[in-house]
Amino acid sequence: MIPSLRVRLGQDDRARRAVRGSIASASGRIVAAISSFISIPILLGYLGLEAYGLWVTAAALVTWVALGNLGIPASLVNKLAVVRPGDHDRRNAVFVTAWWLSAALMLLSVVLLAALEGLAIWSRLFDASTPDLAEAARTFVWVMWLGVALTMPLGTTLAVLRADQQVDKAAAVTALGSLVRLLLLALVVQMDGGFTWLVVAGAFGPLLPMAIASVRVMGRYVSWPNPRRFARGLVLGIVTTGVGFMGVTVARLAATSVDILIVAALFGPADVTTYSVPFALLLLYSGVATAVLEGLWPAYAQAASVGDLRWVQRANRSVTFGLLAAGVVFAVGLTAVGGTFIRLWAGPEAAPPASLLAVFGVVAIVQAIEIPHNRVLMATGHVRRSTTYGLIAAAVNVPLSVFLGSLLGLTGVAAGTLVAYLLVLGFIVRDARRAMTPSTGSFDTTEPAQSEDDVDNGD
């Protein structure tokens, strides 16, 4: 089997680049996950149960600021992917226009933050037990918000690497950012630097490698963002394509951050810790699964654009089988030994109920099917369908998680998310199979063919 695989990879440049990108993305995500795992007990021990819960709640809230980039990095990947080889003027114009749009949106998000500060809403949003913790929550939001805002223009340069199928380099930047963040967090804790410097390290540490990568990308792969290259005629197309991904982004954020906010509202910051620590394990699995697909989506899009849908079928079948097997192993392990592992890793105060771990295990199995098929829809240009299903799932998830959470506690919140996934799963699989069928599938060039960028959801 291995020699046969090597022969196929040697003969199929598309597959070889896809496998290389998938391995690099998954490796980068694993490095980031390990860094996160190490940082969780460090933060929990330094901040305490309630303050750490506020940290996680603030991070979950601020991830929604990512919607402010209007999906422009994802749109940029799509636009660069269809530029004719050698057309450097067009390529540079697309990048410069996207960069300046992102920079403008960054400034707009900062203005919005200042306006919200004037309304003094943070003390009402966070149910802190002391004035010091309320002030800490305000600091968390301010610094984390600014960090997410800065990723808007910086993310465009990583999009260039992804468009060129240099996913390994983009993954290396992400992994290095996680390590820098971990080192800075440990340094602040060791020096007892306090809340403010801790959140500065957490929010801005990952940006340092991104800034260095941006300098290297600009001038080597694309031009520097000279305002003279800004093309007003490209603005509508870039924004329209990017907005097509906002529904997908909303659905992803609903799956990764809304539950945290619901737990904070229903039960308070201390229970956020109990929920978020095992949730971090689930995000590890789904994050690695998504990273594997990140190396495949450019290959899917390229194969679909030339009508090679059978290649997409074969690749998706192999990936789904592998993720499903990994999901079952993860679910069994999480249910059987997850509680013991969390007590040893993060401390007994973070230990979740066994029923919560069981629900998270089932969610992982469902994601093993949902993630690859959803990626096929996006890569073949059927983003509106993916967006529709994502918005339906988000609309169901929020009220159902609140209702079940009020009845069943933390397990009910997770169960609401599971039901929302199951509600749309069959439709996603059906439409993905149609998109991969030569007689009915097609590559829709009017829609974006790229997935949304990852947003760091904090620890």
N, C-alpha and C positions, 0 to 999 in steps of 0.2 A: 504493500500500500504506500509506504513512504517513498520508494523509488518511483512509483507511478506518479505520485504527487509532485516529486521533483521534476519529472519529465514534463508534466502539464504546466508547471510554473515556468519552466525554462522556455516553453513554446508560447506561453500566453503572457505577454508583457503587462496586460491589464490586470490579470490575476496576481502577478508577482508584485506589482506596485500596491495592489489592494491588500495583500497579505502583509507586506512590509508595513504599510500604514496602520493596519489593524493591530499588529503586534506592538508597534511603537505607541499607539494611542492607549492601548490597554496597559502597557508597561508604565506609561506616564501617569495614568489614573491610579494604578496600584501604588506607585510612589507617593502620590498625593494622599491616598487613603491611609497609607502607613503614617505619614506625617500627621494627618488628622487624628488618627488613633492615639498617637503619642501625645498630641497636644490636649486631647480631651481630659485625661486625668490631671495634667498640669494645670489647666484652666480651672477645672472643678475643685482641685485642692487649694488653689490660690484665691479664687473668687467666692467659693462656698456655693451651696445648693441654690439659693434664691438668686444670687447675683449671676451665676452661670445661666440660670433659666432666663434672666433678663437679656444676657448676651445673645443667647440663641433666638429669643423672641425678636430682638432688634435686628439680627441678621436675617431672619425670615421675612420681616417687614421690608427691609431695605432691598432685598432681592427684586422686589417689584419695580424698583427704579429702573431695572434693566429694560422694562418695556419702553422707556423713554428713548431708546436708540432706534425705535421704529423698525427693528430687524435689518438695519443697514449692513452690518457685517455679513449676515447670511445672504442678503441681496448682492453684496459685492462679490462673493464667491460665485454666484450664479452668473453675474454679468461678465466677470473675467473669464469664466470657463468657456464662454461662447465667442470670445474675441479671436479673430483669425490669427494664427501664428505669424509673428513678424510685424503685426500691426501695433507697434509700440506707442504711437501717438494715441490711438484709441484706448489702449490699456492704461496708459498714464492718466488720460482724461477721466476714465471711469474711477480710478483709485483716488485721484485728487478731489474729485467731486464728492465721493463718498466720505473721504476724510474730513472735509470742511463741513459737510452736513452733520457728521458725528460730533465735531467740535462745537458746532452751534447748539446741538441738542444737549451736550454736556453743560454748557453755560446756562441753558434754559432750566436744566434740572437743579442747578445750584440756586437759581433765582426762586424756583419753587420751594426749595428747602428753606430759604430765608423767609419766604412768605408763611410757610407752616410754622416756623419758629415764632413769628409774630403772633400767631394764634394761640401759642402756648398749649398745644394739644398733647405733648408727649407725656405730661404727668397724668393725663386722663387715660391715655392708651395703655400705659404700663401700671399695673397694680402693685407698685412697690410698697413695702411695709415701712420704710423709713425715708426721710428726705434725702439722705446720702445715696440710697439706692435709686431714687427717682432722678437725682442729678446724674448718676452713673448711666442710667438708661438714656438720658438726653445726650450725653457724650457719645455713647455707643452709636446712636442713630446719626448724629452729625458726622462723625468720622467715617463710619461705614458707608454712608450716603456719598460722601465725597470720593471715597475709594471706588465705588461702583461707577460714579460719573466719569472718573478718569479712564475707566476701561473702555468707554465708548470710542474715542479716537484711537486708543492703543489697540483695540480689538480689530481695527481695519487691517493692520499690518499682519496679524496672525491669519486673517482671512485670505490674504495674498498667498501665504504658504499653503493653506488648505486648498485654494483654487489650483495651485500648481502641483497638487498631490504630494506635497512635502509635509505630510501629516506628522512624520517622525520629528521634524524640527519644531513644529508647533507644539507637539506633545512634550518635547524636551523643555521648552520654555515654561509650560504649565507645571511640569514636575519640579523644575528648578525654583519656580515661584513658591511652591508648597514648602520646599526645604528651607528657603530663605525665611518664610513666615514662621516656621517652626523654630528656627534658630533665634529669631528676634523675640518671639514669645518667651522662649526659655531664658534669654538674656534679661528681659524685663522682669520676669519672675525672680530670677537669681538676684537681681539688684533691687528688688522690691520697688519697682518704678511706679506702681499704682495703676488705677483704672485707665487713665487717659493714655499713658504710653503703651499700655497693653493693647488697647484697641487700635492705636496707631500702628503698632507692629502687625496686628492681625489684618488690618485693612490695606496697608500700603506695602507690606513685605512682598506679596506676589506681584506687585506692579513694577518692582525694580527690574527683574529679568524681561518683563514685557517692554519696558522702555528701552533697554539695551537692544532687544531684538528689533524694535521699531527702527532704531538708527541703522542697524545692519540691513534691514529689508529695503528701506528707502535709499535709493541710489544704486542698489544692486539688482533688485527685481522690479521695482517701480521707481518713479521719480519722486523727489521731495515734493511736499504739498505746496507748490508755488501757486498762489491765488490766480495767476494768469492762466493756468491750465484748467481752472474751474469751468465746467461746461454746463450752462444753465439748461441746455436742451436734454441733458441726461438726468436732471433732478427728478422729474416726474416718474420716469421709469425705475430709477433706483428706489425711490420711496414707495411706489406702488408695489413693487416686488417685495420689498421688506415688510410692508404692512401685511402682506399675505402670510407672513410667518408669525404675526403677533398672536393669532389664535392658538397656534402651536405652542408659543411661549407661555401664553396664559394657562394652557392646560398643563404644561410642565411645572410651572410655578404652583399651580393649584395642587399638584401631586407632591411637591417637595416642601412647600412652605405654609400652605393654608392650614394644614393639620396642626402645625406648631402654634399658629395664631389662635386657632380654635381652642386648643388645650390651654393656652395662656388666658383666654377670656373666660373659659368655663371653670378652670381649676386653680389658676395662678402660676407664677414663675417656677415654684418648686417642682410642680408636676410636669412642667415643660422639660426639666432635666430627665425625669423618669421616662418620658416619652421619646425625647430626642436621642438619647444614648443608643437604644436598640435601633431607632430609626436610622442612625448613622451607619449601622451594619447593613440595613436594606439598601441605603444609598450607595454603599460600596458595590454591592452586586449590580444594581441597575446602572451605576456609573461605569463599571468595567464593560457591561454589555453595550452601553451606548458608545463607549470608546472603540470597541471592536467594530461597530458599524460605521464609525467616523472614517475609518480607513477604506470602507467599502462604498460609501455613498458616491464619491466621484466616479468610481468604476461603474456603479449601477447607472448613474446618469449618462455616462459616456456610452455604455452598452445599449441603453434604451434609445439614445439619440440616433444610433445607427441601425436600430431595429433588431439587435441581438438579444431578444427577450429571453431566449432559452438559457443564455448564460446567466441572466439575472435569476431565473428560476432555480438553476443548479446551486448558485451561490447562496441564495436565500434558504433553500432547503437544508444545506449543510450548516449554515449559521444557526438557524432555528433549532435544529436537532442538538447542536452543541450547547446553546444557551439553555434549552429545556433540561438537558441532563445536568448542567451546572446548577440550574434553579432548584431541581429536586434535591440535589445533594445539599445545597445551601439551606433549603427549607427544613430538611430533616435535622441538619446540624444545629440550626438556630433554635428549633423547638426542643431538641434533646439536651443541648449543653449551653444554649445561649445565656440562660440565667446565671449559671455558674461562671461562665466567661466574663460576663459584665460585672459581677461582684468582685472578681479578682482584678479586672482591668480598671474599672472606674470607681469601685467602692460599693459597699452594700446599700448606701442611700440611693444609688442610681438603679438598683435592681428592679426590673419591670415584672408585672404579672405574667404568668405562663401563657395565658390566653392571648395577650398582646403579641408575644413572640410567634404564636401559632398563626395569627392573622397575617403578620408580616411575612411569614414563610409562604403562605398561599399567594400573597401579592407578588412575591418574587417569581413564582411559577407562572402567574398570569403575565407578568412583564416579559418573561422569556418568549412568549408568543407575540405579545403586542409590539414590543420595541422593533424587532426586525421587519415585521409587516408594515408598521407605520413608516419605517425608513424607506421601504420600497415605494410607498405612495408618494413620499416627498421627493425621492430621487427621480421618479418617473414623471414628475411635474404635476401630480394630483394633490397639490397642497391644500386646495380649498376643501377637499373631502376630509383630509387629515385635520384641518382646522375645525371643521364642523363637528367632527366626533370629539375632538379635544374640548371644545366649548360646551358640548352637551355633558361630557363627563364632569367638567368643572362645575357646571350649573347644578348637577345632581349631587356632587361631592359635598359642597359647602352645607346646604341645609340638612342633608342626610347625616353628615358627620356631627353636626350640632345636635340633631334630634337623638341619634343613637348614643352620642357621648353623654347626653343628659340622663340617659337610661342605664347605660352599661359602663360608664366611666371611660378611661383611656382606651380600652379595647373597642368600645363603640365608635370612637373617632376613627380608628384604623379600619373598622368594618365598613364605615360609610365610604371610605376611599376604595376599598375592595369592590363593593357593589358598583360604584361608578365605573371602575375599570371593566368589570364583567358586562355592564350594560352595552358598551360600545365595541367590545372585543370582536364579536362575530362579524359586525359590519366592516371593521378594519381588515380582518382576514379575507373576507369575501372580496372587497374592492381591490386589495393588494393582489390577490390571485387573478382577478380580471385584468389588472394592469400588466401582469407578467405573461398573460396568454397571447401568443402571436396573433390569433384571429380577432381579439378584442382589445388588446393592450396597445398603448401608444405613448409617445413622449410628447407631453403638452408643453410646447415652448412658450406659451403665453403665461405660464406660471413658474415660480421659482423652483429650482431643482436642487435645493440645498437645505440642510437642516439647520435648526437654530443653534447658536453658540451656547456652550456650557456657561452657567453662572454659578459662581461659587456660593453655596448656600451657608457657609460658615460651619462651625462645629456643632 
